[in-house]
Amino acid sequence: MSKVIEGLLYSESHEWVKVEGNIAVIGVSDFAQSEMGDITYVDMPDVDDEVTKGEDFGALESVKASSELYSPVSGTVVEVNEELEDAPEKVNEDAYENWIIKVEMSDESELEGLMDAAAYAEITK
């Protein structure tokens, strides 16, 4: 069974959010990386790009598939995980340690539509 971390929020498209003040740290779940297999490339936006809840902001590519990444919140990208440019396999090694982007949220109430760990664990059984 894939790992689900308490205290994070989850989207139905398998992204996780860690809230740090008005910053949303966003990555993909352990379930998502295990379904994809060996990740070979992480397509990320640039710093200062705007992201919109429910719209794609990048993609993961693996040996067997390409999968869009959907933003769980709206806002401005304040940081991208540059380590993943050279080492995309880090997402496979630990999907929760290796975040993808950090977003300064424009509407924190959007977090209310996300799932907690228990609800997310139910949909990934």
Secondary structure, DSSP 8 states (H G I E B T S, - for coil): -----TT-EE-TTSEEEEEETTEEEEEE-HHHHHHH-SEEEEE---TT-EE-TTSEEEEEEESS-EEEEE-SS-EEEEEE-THHHH-TTHHHH-TTTS--EEEEES-GGGGGGSB-HHHHHHHT-
